[in-house]
Amino acid sequence: MQKKDQITQELFSVITETSTTQDIKETLKLCIDSLKNGTLNTLLAQDADYQAALLEYQQACQHYQNTDFTESQRDIIDTLLARKDESEFEHTTNAYMAGLLDSYRILRNFGLTNE
């Protein structure tokens, strides 16, 4: 319960300060990312297709580590992978947020919200 109270307090402080919309969005994205991790990790652990793809990715990483690239080549590949990870983080967080918003809209359309 303490973590939930902390997140609520952080959101409240961001909203009441003179923050920009982008500041609020970034804080919300961090909170949503924290929320989704537990649920998403549980689903991924039970997803055979994801686990197979993850194993193939890990094998490709091992092959990458064992390959003799020049420092320049390794820098290019590392940068590429880092940018891909960053874009996937943003995509996943936004997709989760979209799912929450869509779920709320569905509940509202069926009259299941307290408005």
Secondary structure as the mmCIF struct_conf table of DSSP 4:
data_model
#
loop_
_struct_conf.conf_type_id
_struct_conf.id
_struct_conf.beg_label_comp_id
_struct_conf.beg_label_asym_id
_struct_conf.beg_label_seq_id
_struct_conf.end_label_comp_id
_struct_conf.end_label_asym_id
_struct_conf.end_label_seq_id
HELX_RH_AL_P HELX_RH_AL_P1 GLN A 2 THR A 16
BEND BEND1 GLU A 17 THR A 18
HELX_RH_AL_P HELX_RH_AL_P2 THR A 21 ALA A 45
TURN_TY1_P TURN_TY1_P1 GLN A 46 GLN A 46
HELX_RH_AL_P HELX_RH_AL_P3 ALA A 48 ASN A 66
BEND BEND2 THR A 67 THR A 67
HELX_RH_AL_P HELX_RH_AL_P4 GLU A 71 ASN A 109
TURN_TY1_P TURN_TY1_P2 PHE A 110 GLY A 111
BEND BEND3 THR A 113 THR A 113
#
